[in-house]
Amino acid sequence: MLIVPLVLIVLKEILEQGQAYKRIDEMERKADYLLQEINHKDIDEADIVEKSRQLQDEIYNHRKMDSTIPNCIYDQVRKRREPNHA
């Protein structure tokens, strides 16, 4: 019975991290699209500025509402991704 709250917390965290991943993926897609638009010669500068501002707002909101990753998990993932990490 005592393990039920722990399981619920873990499941909630897994769901939140999945949602965060989807938000990051969507923001990355929007950033790539924005970069493609900038490379066109017939761009509307005001439109690009507005879309850039919207993307910055999305990034800010994501960082504000994103759940934190426990240090023990972050350190393990970081060690695998950055082998030369001190």
C-alpha positions as CSV (number, residue, x, y, z in Angstrom):
1,M,0.0,0.0,0.0
2,L,2.9,2.4,0.7
3,I,4.3,1.9,-2.8
4,V,1.1,3.2,-4.5
5,P,1.9,7.0,-4.0
6,L,5.4,6.4,-5.3
7,V,4.1,4.6,-8.4
8,L,1.6,7.4,-9.0
9,I,4.4,10.0,-8.7
10,V,6.6,8.1,-11.1
11,L,3.8,7.7,-13.6
12,K,2.9,11.4,-13.4
13,E,6.5,12.3,-14.0
14,I,6.7,10.0,-17.0
15,L,3.6,11.6,-18.5
16,E,4.9,15.1,-17.9
17,Q,8.3,14.3,-19.4
18,G,6.5,12.9,-22.5
19,Q,4.5,16.1,-22.9
20,A,7.7,18.1,-22.5
21,Y,9.3,16.1,-25.2
22,K,6.4,16.7,-27.5
23,R,6.6,20.5,-26.8
24,I,10.3,20.6,-27.5
25,D,9.8,18.6,-30.7
26,E,7.1,21.0,-31.9
27,M,9.3,24.1,-31.0
28,E,12.2,22.6,-32.9
29,R,10.0,22.0,-35.9
30,K,8.8,25.6,-35.8
31,A,12.4,26.9,-35.5
32,D,13.4,24.9,-38.5
33,Y,10.5,26.2,-40.5
34,L,11.3,29.7,-39.4
35,L,14.9,29.3,-40.6
36,Q,13.7,28.1,-44.0
37,E,11.5,31.1,-44.3
38,I,14.4,33.4,-43.5
39,N,16.4,31.9,-46.4
40,H,13.7,33.0,-48.9
41,K,14.4,36.2,-50.7
42,D,10.8,37.4,-50.6
43,I,10.4,37.4,-46.9
44,D,8.3,39.8,-44.9
45,E,10.6,41.1,-42.1
46,A,7.7,42.0,-39.8
47,D,6.2,38.5,-40.2
48,I,9.6,36.9,-39.4
49,V,10.0,39.1,-36.3
50,E,6.5,38.3,-35.1
51,K,7.0,34.5,-35.6
52,S,10.4,34.7,-33.8
53,R,8.8,36.5,-30.9
54,Q,6.0,33.8,-30.7
55,L,8.7,31.1,-30.7
56,Q,10.6,32.9,-28.0
57,D,7.4,33.1,-25.9
58,E,6.8,29.4,-26.4
59,I,10.3,28.6,-25.3
60,Y,9.8,30.8,-22.2
61,N,6.5,29.2,-21.3
62,H,7.9,25.7,-21.8
63,R,10.8,26.5,-19.5
64,K,8.5,28.0,-16.9
65,M,6.0,25.1,-16.8
66,D,8.4,22.2,-17.5
67,S,8.8,19.8,-14.7
68,T,12.3,19.4,-13.3
69,I,14.3,16.3,-13.8
70,P,15.7,14.8,-10.6
71,N,19.5,15.3,-10.3
72,C,20.2,11.6,-10.1
73,I,18.5,11.0,-13.5
74,Y,19.9,14.1,-15.1
75,D,23.4,13.2,-14.1
76,Q,23.1,9.6,-15.5
77,V,21.7,10.9,-18.8
78,R,24.4,13.6,-19.0
79,K,27.2,11.1,-18.4
80,R,25.9,9.0,-21.3
81,R,25.6,11.9,-23.7
82,E,28.7,13.7,-22.6
83,P,31.4,11.1,-22.1
84,N,34.1,13.7,-21.4
85,H,32.0,15.3,-18.7
86,A,34.0,16.0,-15.5
